[in-house]
C-alpha cells in the first residue's frame, strides 16, 4: 500500500509495558516495517542491564541515535518500539528524524508491569530495574502527536484505539482506513 507521507510511530513506555508486543502488532496490522528498539542496544548496555545496573543518559544517547537512524532508514513509514522515557529523549528522536513522530505511550499499574517482568524469560532487562525506569519516566502528557494508552487491556483493544487515534491525526487516515483490524 502506498502511503502519502512518511508516518513514523514510536510505541514507548517502561520495560514490561508491552511496547514490542503492541508495536509489532500495529506494524503488522498497518503493513509497515517494525523496528525493535531492544535489538539496537549496544552489547555494553545489555551487559549493564543483565548485571542489574540501570542505564544512564550517557548509555542511552548512542542507543537513541541508533533508533533514530533505523527510523530514517525506513524512509517512508515504520513502527518502532523504544522506551523514550524522558522528554529530552523524545525531542532528540523528533529532531534526529526531522519528520513528525507519533508517540503511543503505554502506561499502567507498576505492580502489573512488575508481574509481567517476573514472568518474562530470556530478556536482558531484569525486573529489579523497573524502579529505575519508573523514576526516569517523564509523562508525555501535552506533547504533540502523543497518545497515552493503558496497557492493562487486550492487544486487540489497544490496536483499535491506536487505529482510531491515527485516523484522527492529520494525513494519517490513508494508512488506516483500508486496513482491517485482526480478529482476537
N, C-alpha and C positions, 0 to 999 in steps of 0.2 A: 504494500500500500504506500503510495507517495504522500509524504507529509508536506504541508505548505511552508513551514518554518521550522527551524531547529527546536525541538522540545526535549529539554533535559530535566529529568525528575530525579531528585535525591530523596530516598527514604532514610530518615535519620532517627536517632534515639540511642539510649544506653544499650550496652550489651545485654542480650536476652529479651529485648523488646519485640523482636520479630522482624527486624529490618530486612534481613536476607530473604526470609520467607515471603514477606509482602512484596519486596522489590522484584524478586524473581517471578512471582505470580502475576504482578502487574505488567512486567515486561512481556511475559508470555501472552497475557490477555490482550495487550495492545500491539503485539507483534513487533516489539522493539528489542534491541540488544540489552542484555543485563550485564552490569559491571559490579562484580563482587568486591567491595572495598576491603574486606578482610584479606583477600588474596594479594593485595598490593602493599601490605605491611612488610618492611624490610625484616630480615632474619633477626636483627638486633632488637627490634620491637617485640617480635614474637617470643624471643628468649626471655626478655624482661618480663613480659606478661606471664609466661609459663612459670617464672620464678616468683610470681606474686608481687611484682613491683609495678606500680602504676606508671603509665606513661606521663611525661610532662610535655609542655609546649615544644621544647627542642626535639623531642621524639616525634611529635605529631606533624610538624611542618613539612618534613620531606614526604611523609605519607600523604598528606593533603595535596601536595604538589603532584604526586603520582596519580591520585584520584582525579584531579583536575585535568591532567594530561590524557587520561583514559576517556574522560568525558569529551574532550576536544577531538580525540581520535575517532570518536563515534560519528563525527561530522554532522549528522542530521538529528538523530533522536536516540535517546537511551534512558534507561532507568538504572540508577546506581544505589548501592547501599553504602552508607558512610555515617559514622556516629555523629559527626559535625556538632559536637557537644556545646561549643561556645559560639557566640555571635561572631567573634573575630574569625573563627574557622569558616563559618558560612559566608561571611563577607569576602574572605580570601577566595573561596571557591567561586563566588559570583564574579569577582574581579579577574581571576585567572582565566575563567572560561570566556569572559566578555560577552556573554549572552544570558538571557533570562534563565534562571534556575527555579524550578518549582519544588519546594521542600514539603515533604509529608513527614511530620514529626510524630513518632509513636511514643505514647506515654501510658502508664498505668501504675497500679499499686506496686511499690518496691517489693513487697512480700511475694507477690505473684511472679515478678521478674526473678527474684532470688530462687524461687522454686524451679523456674524454668532452667536457670543456670545450673542448679544442683542436678537436675535430671539430664542435662546435656552432656554427652560424652564425645571425646575426640576433638574438642575445640581448645585452642590455646588460652582462651580467656577464662580464668577461674572465677568462681562465684565470690571469692574473697575480695575481688577488685570492684565489685558493684558499688560499694560505698564511695570509692574514689570517683567513679563515673558520675554518680548522683551529685557529688559535691562540685564537680566541674560543670555539670549541665546548666545551661542558661536557656530558659524557656524562650522560644521564638515568637511568642505572642506579640502581634503587632508588626512583625516583619513582613515585607512584601511577598506575595505569591507563596504563602505558607498555610498548610492545613495541619491542625493539631488533631490527632486521632487516637482514641483509646485503643490499646492493643489487647484489651480483655474480651474481645469478641472474635467470632469466627473469621477466617481469612475472606470468605465469600462476602461477608457483611462489610469488611474493610474495603474490599475491591469495589463494591457497589458505591460506597461513599466516595472513594477516590475517583471513580469514573464520573460521578455527578459533579464533583468539585472541578475536575479537569474540564468538563464540558462548559462550566461557568467561566473558566479563565479565557481571556481574550485570545482568539486564534487557535484554541486547542480542541475545539469541537471536531475538527477534521480527523483527529486520531481516535476519538472515542465513539462517535455516532454510529459507525458501521461495524463496530467490534462487539459481539455479544459477550456477556459475562459467562464464565464457566458455571456449569451446574454443580452445586455441592452445598 
